[in-house]
Amino acid sequence: MTIYNKTLTLLAGTAIAAVVATGALAQEVTLKMHQFLPAQANVPTLILDVWADRIEAESDGRIKIDRFPSMQLGGKPPELYDQVVDGVADIIWTVSGYTPGRFPTTEVFELPFMVEDARAASCAYWTMAQEHMLDGELKDVKILGTWVHGPGMFHTADPVATPSDLEGVKIRGGSRLVNKLLDRVGATPVGMPVPSIPESLSKGVIDGATIPWEVTTSLKVPELVEFHTEFEGAGLYTLTFIFAMNKDKYDSLPDDLKAVIDDNSGMSFSVFGGGTQADADGPARQFAQDNGNEIITVTDTQPWLDAVQPIYEEWIADLTEKGIDGQARIDQARALMSGECNGATSDF
């Protein structure tokens, strides 16, 4: 070999070593993120895309996240959790209540009139997930975030102020436990996905729906009903969300890329998710007000609390059958929301 060729070989080897050292030759990773809402909805644009953009930026482009809204990878929303377990999707965002009974501990935050502040509840949810769920109902995935939305409420054709106002009324229920409340007060709970609400209201299939303010604008609900009922203090209900990654996919990442995922997940991101959804309630409420709709704020909540007390008792009994102390979960959630999670903030 000539001196010239030896020099070229040496230089090439040095260059390759330098590239490897900087990570530029590390394998690029593409992750498929799957969820059920349209790409332009609040959660994808304000939360999931913000998270994905950060992952891509902080990994210097070594992680690419392909976003699949509206169930574009196939299946139905209740299948999302199994899709991430099985590797059909690498990351999913879903409603835990889509598979009732599968995630019993999360339901503590879905009990009627349990949650007043989405940030505090999202903080408490993350704390309890770490303590009770990672080795149990969430053991098959890598949990990235757990949060709740702002207070759910009634949006109806006729005014609702007391439980008796719901007698004989067809309402799209927001969760399994809200459906129990509707049953108890003589209403007819109707199950349907959120995107079906506008058509069902316009055709009289339902007389009203339970959803948070945040989604009413995109669904044009203020143009389809005249009345909205919110509650002083704790909201009617909240839903719990799961943001999760396939365990094998996460484990296959090099340590520095795992760190990028970890640094952008967890408590702070969960509080960000819940707070962002709750913050979107204000503009939607103002839209309904500007539209001339009537907003009823219930200040005497005792009749409602009396109506839901048996639901708490049934839920505690259900968890007891599963070997879980339901009352202890309720007590812990309340203590966290009023204590260390009260006033929770996020630096995400």
WODA-V254711 format. One record per helix or strand of 2 or more residues. SS is the DSSP state (h for helix, s for strand). FROM is the first residue (numbers start at 0). TO is the last residue. If there is no record, write none. Layout:
# WODA-V254711
ss->{SS/SS}
from->{FROM/FROM}
to->{TO/TO}
This chain:
# WODA-V254711
ss->{h/s/h/s/h/s/h/h/h/s/s/h/s/h/s/h/s/h/h/s/s/h/h/h/s/h/h}
from->{2/28/41/62/76/90/95/103/117/140/151/162/169/175/187/193/207/212/220/226/239/246/254/266/293/301/325}
to->{21/33/57/67/85/94/98/108/132/147/155/165/171/183/189/201/211/218/222/230/245/250/262/289/297/320/337}
